[in-house]
């Protein structure tokens, strides 16, 4: 057992006369420094961790992997496979395609294997006389050498266009990923189901998130919804175990989105734990969780307030692609929900008949209609952008009087909301 051997080696009371079972000769190892590596610490015994100084090394970013491949991996594989430097050229977009679609790891070991696979196929073509004097491998040619993609990026916009779906940031052994938290409501009686092969910590976070959302009357949620409904919270990819204390605000946001009917704004990711009082607690692994945000095209990240200092560790090229928001209370995370749209327009009349030569009544109607469309877009964008829920009737009356063509009415959707 290597763990037992290391315990004896690292023990200052025993390593002065360490006796190997093979040679059966004592060795003085008191002045020897041992360097070990591991992908995860979960399988390392706690007594062994107590005798070691643990240094956490974060995963490489996509840009770092590309630079390492260009500077070291490609020249080494070209040489090992009997090719010359001028016979093959792997473009940068091809390397990014390999990183995103064929390797999912913290380091570059599998990346080098895939590059070696391409070089071996090119070497076989050169030996058979089928290759050109110089072969340029771009992203479009990668499936020809490596086959179909092994990993597919989730379509963020399609997954978040319906209420009840929120994007969470997760730390994994391969460096980091995003997870979609899906919530749905079905007829039932006070049931709450959580699926997705979650650990004990995440299940407790789901219960805390549901209890907190139920206590928030300001969200305009029917207080009796839980008596007639069952809530099902699911995190896809059920074959992969998931656990950790950083999914509370994502679960609460997904539940609030479902119960209010307001979808989460697209390209928004979040991470953090929540308490029953709505306080957002700090989490770890911020860099590893944020790096996938740039890879998946997220434009806004919500983090706990106490983790702002960890943003200094994020590489500048990745941090410049999105904006970050920090909060100590979950109520600020409600800004991630899309605003309510209460302004609707219904056409009760028809425009004048259009012909090859537009008549003056048609041209006049078209001018009024264009002005109405432009003004309505500005008004809706202004109020929705400001987060105002209900419009005053006098505004709509004045707007319809001066901007609407004849036969067009503006109405306010009747909702039980408080006028701001």
C-alpha positions in Angstrom: 0.0 0.0 0.0 1.7 3.2 -1.1 -0.2 5.3 1.5 1.2 3.2 4.4 4.7 3.4 3.0 4.5 7.2 2.6 3.2 7.5 6.2 6.3 5.7 7.4 8.6 7.6 5.1 7.2 11.0 6.2 7.2 10.2 9.9 10.2 12.0 11.5 10.4 9.3 14.2 10.8 6.4 11.7 12.3 7.8 8.5 15.8 7.8 9.9 16.0 4.0 9.6 13.5 3.2 6.9 13.9 -0.4 5.9 12.7 -1.4 2.5 11.0 -4.8 2.1 12.9 -5.6 -1.1 16.5 -4.8 -0.1 16.0 -5.2 3.6 18.6 -2.5 4.2 18.0 0.6 6.4 18.1 4.0 4.8 18.2 7.4 6.3 15.4 9.4 4.6 15.2 12.3 7.1 16.8 14.8 4.7 14.9 13.6 1.6 12.0 15.7 0.2 9.2 13.8 -1.6 7.1 15.4 -4.3 3.8 13.7 -5.1 1.0 14.6 -7.5 -2.7 13.8 -7.4 -5.8 14.8 -9.4 -8.1 14.8 -6.4 -7.6 14.8 -2.6 -10.7 12.8 -1.8 -8.8 9.5 -2.2 -5.8 10.6 -0.1 -6.1 9.5 3.5 -6.4 12.3 6.1 -3.4 11.2 8.1 -1.2 11.4 5.0 -2.6 14.9 4.2 -1.6 16.0 7.7 2.0 15.1 7.0 2.2 16.9 3.6 2.2 20.5 2.4 -0.6 20.7 -0.1 -0.2 23.1 -3.0 -3.3 23.6 -5.2 -2.6 24.1 -8.9 -5.4 25.4 -11.0 -6.2 24.0 -14.4 -4.9 25.6 -17.6 -7.1 28.0 -19.5 -8.0 27.4 -23.1 -5.5 30.1 -24.3 -2.8 28.6 -22.1 -3.4 25.1 -23.6 -3.2 26.5 -27.2 0.1 28.3 -26.4 1.6 25.1 -24.8 0.5 23.1 -27.8 2.1 25.5 -30.3 5.3 25.9 -28.4 5.9 22.3 -27.1 3.4 19.6 -28.0 3.2 20.0 -31.8 7.0 20.2 -32.4 7.5 17.2 -30.1 4.9 15.1 -31.8 6.1 16.1 -35.3 9.6 14.9 -34.3 8.5 11.6 -32.7 6.3 10.6 -35.7 9.1 11.1 -38.2 7.7 14.3 -39.9 9.5 17.5 -40.8 8.5 20.9 -39.5 7.5 22.1 -43.0 5.3 19.2 -43.8 2.4 19.9 -41.3 0.9 23.0 -39.9 -1.9 22.8 -37.3 -3.9 26.1 -37.1 -4.9 27.8 -33.9 -8.7 27.2 -34.6 -7.9 23.5 -35.0 -6.3 23.4 -31.6 -9.2 25.2 -30.0 -11.6 22.7 -31.6 -9.6 19.8 -30.1 -9.6 21.5 -26.7 -13.3 22.1 -26.7 -14.7 19.1 -28.5 -12.2 16.2 -28.0 -10.5 16.8 -24.6 -11.9 17.8 -21.3 -9.1 17.9 -18.7 -7.3 20.2 -16.4 -3.9 19.6 -18.1 -2.7 18.9 -21.6 -2.1 15.1 -21.6 -5.1 14.1 -23.8 -4.4 17.2 -26.0 -1.0 15.8 -26.8 -2.5 12.4 -27.6 -4.9 13.9 -30.0 -2.1 15.9 -31.7 0.0 12.7 -31.9 -3.0 10.9 -33.5 -3.1 13.6 -36.2 0.6 13.4 -36.8 0.5 9.6 -37.2 -2.2 9.8 -39.8 -0.3 12.4 -41.7 2.9 10.4 -41.4 1.1 7.4 -43.0 -0.1 9.6 -45.8 3.4 10.8 -46.4 4.8 7.3 -46.5 2.1 6.2 -49.0 2.8 9.3 -51.2 -0.7 10.6 -50.7 0.1 13.8 -48.8 0.8 17.2 -50.2 4.2 18.9 -49.7 2.6 20.8 -46.8 -0.6 19.9 -45.0 -2.5 22.6 -43.2 -4.9 21.2 -40.6 -7.8 23.6 -39.7 -10.9 23.2 -37.6 -13.0 21.9 -40.5 -10.5 19.0 -41.0 -10.4 17.8 -37.4 -13.3 15.3 -37.8 -11.4 13.7 -40.7 -8.5 12.9 -38.3 -10.2 12.5 -35.0 -13.8 11.5 -35.8 -16.9 13.0 -34.4 -16.9 15.4 -31.4 -16.8 13.7 -28.0 -18.1 16.7 -26.1 -20.8 19.2 -27.2 -21.3 22.6 -25.8 -24.7 23.3 -24.4 -26.8 25.9 -26.3 -27.2 28.5 -23.5 -30.0 30.5 -25.2 -32.2 27.6 -26.0 -31.9 26.1 -22.5 -32.8 29.3 -20.6 -35.6 30.7 -22.8 -38.2 29.1 -20.6 -38.9 29.9 -16.9 -37.4 27.5 -14.3 -33.9 27.1 -15.8 -30.8 28.7 -14.3 -27.1 28.3 -15.1 -24.7 27.4 -12.3 -20.9 27.3 -12.3 -19.3 24.2 -11.1 -15.8 23.0 -10.2 -14.8 19.5 -11.6 -11.7 17.4 -11.9 -11.3 18.6 -15.5 -11.1 22.2 -14.4 -14.7 23.6 -14.4 -18.0 23.4 -16.2 -21.5 24.9 -16.3 -24.6 23.1 -15.1 -28.2 23.8 -15.9 -30.6 23.7 -12.9 -34.1 22.9 -14.2 -37.3 23.2 -12.1 -40.8 22.2 -13.0 -44.2 22.3 -11.3 -46.7 19.4 -11.5 -50.1 18.9 -9.8 -49.6 17.3 -6.3 -49.6 18.0 -2.6 -46.5 19.5 -1.0 -43.9 17.3 -2.7 -40.4 18.2 -3.5 -38.2 15.9 -5.6 -34.5 16.5 -6.3 -32.8 14.3 -8.9 -29.5 14.2 -10.8 -27.4 12.0 -8.5 -26.8 14.8 -6.0 -24.9 14.5 -2.7 -26.2 15.3 0.7 -24.9 18.8 0.7 -26.7 19.8 -2.5 -29.9 18.1 -1.4 -29.9 20.2 1.7 -29.2 23.3 -0.4 -32.2 22.5 -2.5 -34.4 22.3 0.6 -33.0 25.6 2.0 -33.6 27.3 -1.4 -37.2 26.2 -1.6 -37.9 27.3 2.0 -36.4 30.7 1.4 -38.3 31.2 -1.9 -41.6 30.3 -0.2 -40.9 32.9 2.5 -40.4 35.7 0.0 -43.8 37.3 -0.4 -42.2 40.2 -2.4 -41.7 37.8 -5.4 -45.5 37.9 -6.0 -45.8 34.2 -5.6 -49.1 32.6 -4.7 -48.8 31.6 -1.0 -50.9 28.5 -1.6 -48.9 27.2 -4.6 -47.2 24.5 -2.5 -50.5 23.0 -1.3 -51.6 22.1 -4.8 -48.3 21.5 -6.5 -45.2 19.3 -6.4 -41.8 20.8 -7.3 -39.2 18.8 -9.2 -35.7 20.1 -9.3 -33.3 18.3 -11.7 -29.7 18.8 -12.7 -29.0 16.9 -16.0 -26.2 14.5 -16.6 -27.5 12.1 -13.9 -24.7 9.6 -14.4 -22.2 12.1 -13.0 -22.2 12.5 -9.2 -22.6 16.1 -8.0 -22.0 17.7 -4.6 -20.7 20.8 -3.1 -21.8 23.9 -1.1 -22.1 26.4 -3.9 -25.4 25.8 -5.7 -27.8 27.4 -3.3 -28.4 30.7 -5.2 -28.7 28.9 -8.5 -31.4 26.6 -7.1 -33.2 29.5 -5.5 -33.1 31.5 -8.8 -34.4 28.5 -10.8 -37.3 28.1 -8.4 -38.1 31.8 -8.3 -38.1 31.8 -12.1 -40.5 28.9 -12.3 -43.0 30.3 -9.7 -43.0 33.8 -11.1 -43.0 32.8 -14.7 -40.1 35.0 -15.5 -37.2 33.3 -17.3 -33.6 34.0 -16.3 -31.8 36.4 -18.5 -29.7 34.5 -21.1 -25.9 34.3 -20.7 -26.0 34.7 -16.9 -24.2 32.3 -14.6 -24.0 32.3 -10.9 -22.5 30.4 -7.9 -22.8 30.7 -4.2 -24.5 29.2 -1.2 -27.7 30.6 0.4 -29.0 30.6 4.0 -32.6 30.5 5.2 -32.3 34.3 5.8 -31.2 34.9 2.2 -27.5 35.6 2.9 -25.1 34.5 0.2 -22.0 32.8 1.6 -18.5 32.8 0.0 -17.4 29.7 -1.9 -14.1 28.3 -3.2 -12.6 27.5 -6.6 -13.7 30.8 -8.1 -11.1 30.8 -10.9 -12.0 27.2 -12.0 -15.7 28.1 -12.0 -15.4 31.3 -13.9 -13.1 30.0 -16.7 -16.0 28.0 -18.3 -18.0 31.2 -18.5 -15.8 32.5 -21.2 -15.8 29.2 -23.0 -19.6 29.1 -23.1 -20.0 32.7 -24.0 -21.6 33.9 -20.7 -21.7 37.7 -20.4 -22.7 38.1 -16.7 -21.4 36.3 -13.6 -23.0 36.6 -10.1 -20.7 35.8 -7.2 -20.7 36.2 -3.4 -19.5 39.6 -2.3 -16.7 38.1 -0.2 -15.2 36.5 -3.3 -14.4 39.7 -5.1 -10.7 39.4 -4.2 -10.6 36.1 -6.0 -11.3 37.8 -9.3 -7.6 38.9 -9.4 -6.6 35.4 -10.2 -8.8 35.2 -13.3 -6.7 35.8 -16.5 -7.3 39.2 -18.1 -8.4 37.8 -21.5 -11.1 35.8 -19.9 -12.3 38.4 -17.4 -12.7 41.0 -20.2 -15.4 39.0 -21.9 -18.1 39.4 -19.2 -19.2 41.6 -16.4 -19.4 40.4 -12.8 -21.9 41.2 -10.1 -21.4 40.5 -6.4 -23.9 40.3 -3.6 -24.3 39.4 0.0 -28.1 38.9 -0.2 -30.0 36.7 -2.7 -32.6 39.5 -3.3 -30.0 41.2 -5.6 -29.9 38.0 -7.7 -33.5 38.7 -8.7 -32.0 41.1 -11.2 -31.1 38.0 -13.2 -34.8 37.4 -13.9 -36.3 38.9 -17.0 -38.6 41.9 -16.3 -42.4 41.5 -16.6 -43.8 42.9 -19.9 -47.2 44.4 -19.1 -47.6 46.6 -22.2 -49.5 45.0 -25.1 -50.8 46.3 -28.4 -53.8 44.9 -30.2 -54.8 46.0 -33.7 -58.6 46.2 -34.1 -58.5 48.0 -37.5 -57.0 47.2 -40.9 -54.7 49.6 -42.9 -56.0 51.1 -46.1 -55.6 49.0 -49.2 -52.1 49.1 -50.6 -51.6 49.3 -54.4 -48.8 49.8 -56.8 -49.2 53.6 -56.4 -49.8 54.2 -52.7 -52.6 56.6 -52.1 -52.3 59.6 -49.7 -54.4 57.9 -47.0 -52.1 54.8 -47.1 -49.0 57.0 -46.9 -50.4 58.9 -44.0 -51.3 55.7 -42.2 -47.9 54.3 -42.8 -46.2 57.3 -41.3 -48.4 57.1 -38.2 -47.8 53.4 -37.9 -44.0 53.7 -38.2 -44.0 56.4 -35.6 -46.1 54.3 -33.3 -43.9 51.2 -33.7 -40.7 53.3 -33.0 -42.2 55.0 -30.0 -43.7 51.8 -28.5 -40.3 50.1 -28.8 -38.6 53.0 -27.0 -41.2 53.1 -24.2 -41.2 49.3 -23.6 -37.4 49.2 -23.6 -37.2 52.2 -21.2 -39.7 50.8 -18.6 -38.4 47.3 -18.8 -34.8 48.4 -18.6 -35.7 50.5 -15.5 -37.4 47.5 -13.9 -40.7 49.2 -13.6 -43.5 46.6 -13.3 -46.7 48.6 -13.8 -47.4 51.6 -16.1 -49.7 54.4 -15.2 -52.9 54.6 -17.1 -52.4 58.3 -17.9 -49.1 57.5 -19.7 -50.7 54.9 -21.9 -53.7 57.2 -22.6 -51.4 60.0 -23.7 -49.2 57.7 -25.7 -52.1 56.1 -27.6 -53.6 59.5 -28.3 -50.6 61.1 -29.9 -48.7 58.1 -31.3 -51.1 55.4 -32.2 -52.8 55.2 -35.6 -56.5 54.9 -35.8 -57.7 51.4 -34.9 -54.8 50.5 -32.6 -55.4 50.2 -28.8 -52.9 50.0 -26.0 -53.9 48.0 -22.9 -52.3 47.2 -19.6 -52.2 43.5 -18.6 -54.1 43.1 -15.3 -51.7 41.7 -12.7 -51.6 41.8 -9.0 -48.5 43.9 -8.8 -47.6 47.0 -6.8 -47.2 50.3 -8.8 -43.7 51.8 -8.5 
